[in-house]
Structures are given as structure tokens and as C-alpha cells.
Amino acid sequence: MNKRTGIIIAAALCVCVVLAAVIAIHSGGNDPAGTQGRPAEETGEIIWTESMQPDDYFRYCTSLPSYTSAVTGTASLTFAPTVVSYPCQELTDKGIIPIVPGYEDMSFNAYSKPDGEIYRIEVRWNRQGASNENNRVLRMKAVDQEYADIDEAATQYYCKGKLVEPNPTITKRDGIAIKAVGMKDEIKTLTWERSGIRYKITGSYAVSYEYMVSVLDFFWEHPADFSQFHATSSEHVVEYLTPEEYPQVFEHVPDLAPFGKYLTNKDETTVTLVDGKFQNAELTYKNGPGASSGGMRWCIYTDYSQLPASKTVYNLGDVTYQDVVIEQEADGSIAFKWDEYYILVIIGNDLSSDELWHIIESMK
């Protein structure tokens, strides 16, 4: 693969990992939450009142069946956005984003088009508890409706070959539909559209309904205003290299040959540098040349924000076999920190928990 240059964000575009509670959001007409044509008893529609409790937003939600697989549609922007990070303390002092008690680790990014116009903002709140199971990640992103469907490709779920979808709860608040998906101790989302902007709040397994609704209430009273943010005029040079061109990448990839895994063709393997510095790597392994099964994706990131929303991050030395089983059943991937890097291993249903555990165990 030849080197290519271009204008890029501070955080390179990374692989999308499908989490079990991520849903397909369809825009259109007066039905921004994607409920048009669905019977009321299936949607579980309720009318908002001031006395509503946070769990009421999820009143009729159901879980996906066990052994459900996900298929994500392909969609991509026609440009490489520029990402600008803002100090969260300044934004909370100005009342632009809320303080979530206990979630002191915050990040805020604004995304712009080539002309400098902001089309998306994203806030993350994170709290790492005493154990990995207490990891809590809360995210809110607001996207210009024109780019909302492109920003997040539609996902469909299949169980034993049949299309399935978790039952949502639709809350009508001030005439606007808020769609809730997911349940307690699952990944869950709240989505709505207002004044040309699509909002989506995602909470990890341990995030409570109360925290999610507190963020909803804040942005309901303080809608996102993209004009408050500006892209920098500086240009960043990005290089896409092969592992052969940047062999240092293998310092954070275990020897997978003893486990029968081999690096695939260069089109599925990329190392990204920004301004000459390593940004991320996404490596695809199969059982052998030309193999179509038994694959795995080994991703290396320099920043926590490059990981999928609400993904629990373990410390490599603390990962247990039970952790591997839980993550495998949840979404077919596991994330952990190895030295200063964040590793995301995507295995889907092509690799057993036992196989993945043996690989991780060899790294300790």
C-alpha cells in the first residue's frame, strides 16, 4: 500500500464495533424516532409528564434474544472531518455541557466539515470503579440531521436467521418523540431529533437510567448550538501505512501464529500516522491465506475516545476468563489497556471464548 496524505482529524477514523443495544435510527417526515407504521402496542408510546421517573422512559423496552448477531450497513462521509477538542471545565462553567456527579473523566470534541462548519459534537463522561465491572461510560452526541444517517450506519439484528429488534419505548415530550432502547444492566440509548439536530445518549451496562435522563433534561433545556465552536485552520498530515512499512506496530500484537492466526491482505490492514506520530492500527487475522472463517480484528488505539461508545475497558493484567465470556456474549469484542495503548479485539462468532482467552493469557 502506498503512502497517502490528506487532511484528517486528531483522532483517525476507526472501526465501528456493533454493540448489542445499538439500533437503527430512521429519519423522515414527522416521525424522527423511526416509529412510523409500527402498532402502538409494539412501540409502547407514552406522553411525558413532569412527574415521570427516569425508568418510565424505558417502560416497554425489551432485550434482544440470546445468540443474536448484528449486521451493520455501510455508510461513510465524503470528507475527512477535522476534530477539535475543547476543555470541559470551560464548557461546564459556561453551562454548555452538564456536570455528571461521579463522572469526573470527561472529553468533548467538535467535528467540522472542510469549510470549517461544525456538524457534530460529542461529550463523554467516564468513571472507572474499583473493579472492571464498575466501569461506566456515558456519551451524548448531537449531529446535524443532514449527516445523522451517514454518521451512524444502520444496524440490523438477526437471531437464527430471522430479523429481530428490541422493543422500544416512545415518549412524546413537547410534541417530540424520544426513542428509548435497552434495559437495566444493558447498553441503552435515548434518541430524538429537534431543530434539525439528532441527539443520541448512550449508556453502558452500569450507567443508571437516572444519569441518562439527567443528560437528556440538560440538553432539552440547553440545546446544542454548533455556532459556539470553531474548527482550527491548521492542516494535519495523515499517512496510511502497511505493517511492513511500520513494523513497530507488532510491539503490541502478540504472536498469533501458534494459535493458527495469520495477517490477511493489505487492504484489510492499516496503520495510521498523524503528523508522523502513530495514531491507530487495525489488523485483520484469519486461519490462513484465503480463509473466510475464524477471523479476528486486532485494533490498537492511542486514545480512549477512539473506542466504541460505552465499551468496558479492562486492564490487561486483570482480565479473567469470565470477563472474556461476558464480552464475547455481549457483542463479540473485548477492550483492554496494554501499556499506554487501548486494544480492541473483535472476534464476532468466528472465535470461541476459550481461544480468545488463551491468546490473552499468553500476553500476561
N, C-alpha and C positions, 0 to 999 in steps of 0.2 A: 504494500500500500504506500503510495507516495504521500509526502507531507502536503498538507493543505492549510492555508491560512484564512483567517476571517475575523470578523468582529464577534465577540462572544461575551457572555456573562461571566461574573466572577465564579459562579458555580456552574459547571458544564451540565448539559442536558444528560440525564441519567435514565437508566432502565426503569420502566414502570412495573411495579410489582402489584399484582391484584390481591387485595385483602378481602376477606370473606364478606365484609359488610359494605364494600364499595358498590354503588348502584349506578344504573343508567339513568341519567337526568335528561329528559327531552324537553326542549323549549318549543313554544308555539302558541300563537293566539292568546287567549285569556287563561291558559292552563299552564303556567310556568313550572309547576311541580311535576308535570308529566302524568296526570291522573285522568286525562280525558278518555272517556269510553270505558272506564273501569267502574263496575257497580259500587254504589255507596257502601254496601255491607262488606265489600272487599277492601276498600280504601280505609274504612274506619274514620270518616270525616267528623270533626268536632269543631265547635265555634269557641274561639278564645274568650275568656273572661278574666278579670283581674284576680279572681280567686283561684285560678288554675295553679296546680302544683307542677313542678318540673317533670315528674313521671307521667303526667297526663299527655304530654306531647308524644309519648311513646305507647299510649294506652293499647292500641290494637296491633302493635308490631309483633312479628313472629320471627323465629330463627330460620336459617337455611337448613335443609336436611343434612344429615351426616353424609360424608363421601361426595360432597358437591365439588365440582370443578368449575373454573371460571375461564371464559374466553373474552379477551379484550379486543375491541375494534382498533383499527389503526387510524390515527389522525395526527397530523403534525402541522406546526406553524410554517408559514412560507418564509419566515425570517428568524434570525437568531436574536432573541431578546437580550437586552442589557439589564443586569440586575444590580440594584443599588441597595446596600444595607444601611439602615438608619439606627441610631442609638435609641434603645427602647425607653430609657429613663426620660429622655427629652419628649418622646411621644406620649408617655403616660402623664408627665407633668402638664402637657398641653391638652390632655383629655381626648387624644386622638385614638388611643387604644386603651383597653382596661387593664387594671392590675388584677390578677387572679391569685388570691391568697395561697401561699404554699408553693406556687409555681414561679420561683424566682429566676429560673433559667429561661430567658426569653430571646427571641430573634424576630426581626422584621425586615422584609425585603420588598422592594417595589420593582416591577418589571416594566420595561418600556419597549416601544416599537422603534424601528430605525430612525423615525423622525423625532424621537425623544418623548413622545406622548406616552404616559403611563396607562397601561390597560389592565394591570393586575397588581394586587398587594397580597401579602401573606404574612400572618403572625403565627408564631409557635410558642407555646408555653410547655415547659418540661419540668418534671420533678422525678428524681431518682431516689427511691426509698432505700430502706436498709437491705432489701433483697430484690432480686431481679423481678420478682412477681409484682413488686410495688411500683414498677416503672410506669409513669403516667405521662402521656403526651396528648396535648390539646392543640388543635390547629384551626385557624379560620382563614379562608382565602376569599377574596372578592375579585371577580373578573368581569370585565366589560362583556355584556351579553353577546356582542358580535363575535367574541373569541371564546366564549364559555364552552361550547361543544368541542371546539378544536383543542382547547386547553386540557380537557379531560375526555379521553375516548370512551365511548360507551362500553359497558361490560355486561355480558350475559352469563347466567349460571345454568349448569346442566347437572342433573342427578340421574344416573343410569340412562343417559341418552335423552332425557326429557328436559325441556326448558323449565326452569323454576325461578321464582322471585320471592324474596322475603316480603311479607305483607307490611305495607307502610301504614303510618297514621298521618292523616292530613289535618292540620289545624288552620282554620281560616281566621286570620288576625288582621283587622282593619281592611278586610277585603282581599288580603294577600294569602296565598296558600303556602304553608310551611310543611315540607315533607320530612318526616322522621323515619329512619330505617335503623334496625338493630335493637338489641335489648341489653339489659344489665349484664355486665361481665362479658360483653362482646364489643367489637368495634361498632360504633354507631355514628350516624350522621344527621344533621339538620340542614336542609337546603331550601332556599327561597330566592325569588327574584323581585327586585324593587328598583324602580327608576333606572332601568337599563343595566343593572348590575346583578350578577348572580353571586349569592353568598353560600358558602358551604362550611359548616363546622364539623370537624371530625374528632371523635374522642376515642382513645384506646380503651382496652378492656377495663382498666381500673379507674377510668375517669367517670365521675358520677354524672347523673342527669342534671344535678344542681349546677355544677360548673359549666356544663354545656349551655344551659338555658341562661345563665348569668351573662355569658358572652353574647348570646342571641339578643338579650334585653339591651345590652350596651349598644350594639350596632343598630338595633331598632331605633334607639333614641339618638344615636350619633352615626348616621350613615357614612359609608366610605366616601371620601372626597379625593379623587385622584389628582386634582389640581394642586393639592398640598405637597406633592412630591415631584421631584425632577430627576431626570437621568443625567449622569455625568457626560461630559463631552469627550472624555478620553477613550481611546480605542485600545482594545486588548487583542493580542495576537494569540490565536489558538492553533495548536498543531495536533493532528491525529496521526499517531504512530502505531506500528506493529510492535508486539513484544520483542521481536528480533531487533528492532531499532531502539528499544528502551528496555534492555534486559533487567534493569533494577526492579522492574515490576514483580519479578518472581521472588523477591525477598519476602513478600507477603502472600505467597501462594505455596501451600505445602506440595511435596512431591506426590502427585496423584497417580503416577504410573503404577505403583504397587496395588492400587485399588482399581486398576483397569480403566482409568480415565485419561483421555488424550485431548490436547488442544485441537480445536477444529480450524476450518479455513479462516483466512484473514478477514473476510467480510463480516464475520460474527465476533471478531475480537479487536478491541480498540483500546489504545492508551491515549489519554488526552492531557496535553500540557497547556497551560495558560501563561503567557509571558515567560515561557521557558521553565515553568515550575509544574511539577506533577499535580494534576487535578483529580483524575479518576481513571480507573481501568475496568473494563468489562470483558471477561474472558469466558468463552464457551467451551465446555469439555463434553466429549461423547465417549462411548465404549470403544470406539476405534474409528479409523478412516471410513467415512461414508455411512457410519451408523446413524440410525434415526431414533433410537431409544436409549434410555439410560443416561440421558444428558444432565448437565448441571451448569449453572451460570455462577461464576465467581467474580464478584464486584468489589472493588477497593475504592473507598472514598476518603477524602481528606476532611470533610466537614459533615457534622451530624445532620444538617439540613438537607443534604443530598439523599438521605434515606427516605423511604416511603413514609407518608404520614402515619402516625400512631404505631409505628413498628417498635416493639420492645427491643432494647439493646442490652445484651449481656456483656459481661467481662469474660474474655476467653477462658481464663482460669477457673471461672465459676460455673461454666456451662455444664449441666448434668444430662444424663441420658433422658430423664423425664422432660427436661426443657426441650430437647430435640423432638421428642414425640409430640409435645403440645404444639410447637411451632409448625411441625410437619402437618398435623391435622388441621391447624388453623388456616394456613394459606400456602403451605409448601415452601416456606423460606425461613431462614433464621439470620439474625443480625447480631454481631458481637464486635467489641473493640479489641484490636490487636495492636499493641504498642500505641502509636498516635493515630492509627488508621481505623476506619469503620469498615467492617467486612459484611457483605450481604451475600449469602449463598442461596440461590434459587434452585430448588430441586423438583418442584411440582409433584407429580406422581411417578416420575421416572426413577427415583432413587428411594430406597427404604430408609426408615429412621435408623435402623441398625447400621447400614452402610455409611450414612452421614455421621453417625456417632463415632464410628471407627476412624473416620477421617479427622474429625475434631480432636479426638483423643490422642491421635498421633502428633498433634501440634502442641500439646501441653508439655 
